Amino acid sequence: MKKLSILFVSVLTLGLAVTSCSSDDDNSGSIEGKWAPVKMGTLINGQELLVAIPNEGKCDSDITEFKTDGKFTELSYEFYDNKCNSSTDNGTWTLKDKTLSTTYSGDTTAETFEVLELTKSTLKLKYTEKIDNSNSMILITLFERR
């Protein structure tokens, strides 16, 4: 009987240890920080189709930094005239539930994104772009934390 009690306590302890150290600890992330886009794509028949973002000219990665004060900075690189050229945009952001809203400085219209995934290392955003009254296009961007 004593062996059965020890076995029961051991199994109970092991079960608690396994459930408290689950692999979805990474699923609670904060958007604050620097993010680099690594893949882009769309939905086709309900399935995501994402491809790696090409790096023409081997420029540095684009970076979007969401700051804790509700502001963001977007540093973009483009290869033209045989060199990497950078540009910087700033604005404000809010995140409520699974909706990220960004407004660029000097603009009054916010862009809204659905947050599909936010972990410590991954941010996946879905943007629906209206083409006309009856058509829209879904864009998905996958970011990695830098």
Buried (B, 14 or more C-beta within 10 A) or exposed (E): EEEEEEEEEEEEEEEEEEEEEEEEEEEEBEBBBBBBBBBBBBBEEEEBEBEEBEEEEEBEBBBBBBBEEEEBBBBBBBEEEEEBEEEEBEBBBEBEEEEBEBBBEEEEEBBEBBBBBBBEEBBBBBBEEEEEEEEEEBBBBBBBBE
